[in-house]
Amino acid sequence: EQAADLGLLADSLIVFTSDHGEGMGEHDYYFRHGALPYNTGSHVPLFFVWSDDRQQGRRVDLPVELLDLYPTFQEIVGHEAPAELEGKSLLPFLSAPGRGGRIDPAEFGYAFSESGQPMSLRNYYRSIQDRQWKLVFHPAVDHARQGQAPALFELYDLSQDPLEQQDLAGLHEEDFHRLWGSLSQWMQQGDSDAAETAEGEGHSEETRKALEALGYLD
């Protein structure tokens, strides 16, 4: 109220968000974050307080990502981006209808993430989700003491199971292949060592065996 009384909200954008959530016992993960791929750690609040009253109370059900914030701010201030940006501007969601705020749902079809212990990206989970489904992939990993842990897939219907408790891997073949195709493509983007590692793991013999075991390959 004080900010409004001072006129600070008349031409302002206020963003409320968080960099991560926190495990509170889900998946036997307590008071930590970052190591597991589930939405208790990666699904964070994102609120915009905007001066356009016609947008008040609007809720967006398309998946967006925190890396979309920088392109959004860059477009708002009108500065040219210093480099090609991975994220996408969210400004169309903030614009009133009929004022250049056209939204292409295909541009916001998926949200991606990676998570794991801070040792090597080779060990990291990768995940993809849309409005309903979430696919989690964990590459095969060699452990010095325990031998090799096989590649792992998990599939969740977020509309029915938002806490990701019921793994449906082995079912819903069409949705699985759609998500896995996009996740594989995302893993191969870029020219870093991490991207090269992800590409190799995404097409390894261990991954093929995991897909066969789930019935996704003949």
C-alpha angles and dihedrals in degrees: 000000000000091000089051092048090053091051093243094131098054094091104012141112116210118192124195117191144126135229094229147346128239134245111246099179100300110137087006089289114136130192095337138099141194103044100081128055100225126120094246084080104027105036104083134172118265118185129171123200105200133178094236106097091198090070097053114127094011114149123199117211096186117104113257132173137221090244086067090070098076095052087047093054091042092055093045094055091041098231121145113253112252091221141359108295126218095209129072127235115257092200093109088064089055097046121093116247112274094024101095095286099130112156123204106204090201090066090058099039098119142025120206133200143168129205140172147115115311095254110090134343085229088076096048128117116233122202141182130192140179130186092298114010136057125193121195123196126190116183123227110273131199113225117196093220104026102040122229122342109211124240113275134210127188126184125193134185100219093189090064101022111034093164091057097235101137113063110208097184108145092038135078094040097184094053092044094054092045092053095041092051092054093042092051090051092049091049090056097051120110132027101257126119088250091058091049090050091049091050092053093047093046091060102032126129089249091057091050090052091051091052091049092049090055092049095247092119129044 
